[in-house]
Amino acid sequence: MEAFVFYLLATLILGLGIMVITARSAVHSVLFLVLNFLLVAILYVTLSAQFVAVIQVLVYAGGIVVLYLFVVMLVSLKKAPELRSDSRRVARTGLLLAGAVLAELIAIVWYTSANGSAPPAQAASDFPPRLAGDAMLNTERLGWVLYTEYLIPFEVASMLLLVAMIGAIVLAKKNL
């Protein structure tokens, strides 16, 4: 039975993937992508990876696809591009943002080299409260590691997503 469910989900996921790239309307393509992400989450549930399934729904089907829909709706593909655009303004803004990202990367490399690459040893009392029997859930362990050892890369990723969203809004807006 498990093999049948897997092959059925795999076939539906592949079919929806083909529909994503062959759909004539960009909105229909994004909706097919949402269905594809939801079926992948169902596949994760069948593999007993419930946390990954929830993240799949929240991050991809919830966040990324909404961002795609905003970009598709803000950018009108039927209108001709602007005849007059100041390419120097775009180049200056691009150089400024590239410099900011480069400065962040240099700061990260400097910080990690100054503090050493190995995380500091933690006492048992520093760890979050444990469940009965000294067991810790994978989700709890992932959250603890994400917000302690990998805090800076996590924040850099969130800043890059914010810059991408602002860039999409700036590109969609006619007059600044």
Number of C-alpha atoms within 10 A of each C-alpha: 5 9 8 9 12 15 11 12 18 15 12 16 21 12 13 21 17 14 18 22 13 12 13 10 10 17 15 14 19 21 19 21 22 21 17 22 23 20 20 19 23 20 20 17 15 15 12 11 13 15 13 14 22 17 13 20 19 12 14 18 21 15 12 15 17 16 15 16 16 15 16 16 13 14 16 11 10 6 7 7 9 7 6 6 9 8 8 9 10 12 11 11 11 13 12 12 13 12 12 12 16 12 12 14 14 11 12 15 11 12 13 13 11 9 10 10 9 9 11 9 7 8 7 8 7 8 10 11 12 12 9 7 6 7 9 13 10 10 11 13 13 10 12 15 12 14 13 10 13 13 13 16 14 12 12 15 12 12 13 12 13 12 14 13 16 12 13 18 15 12 15 16 11 9 6 5
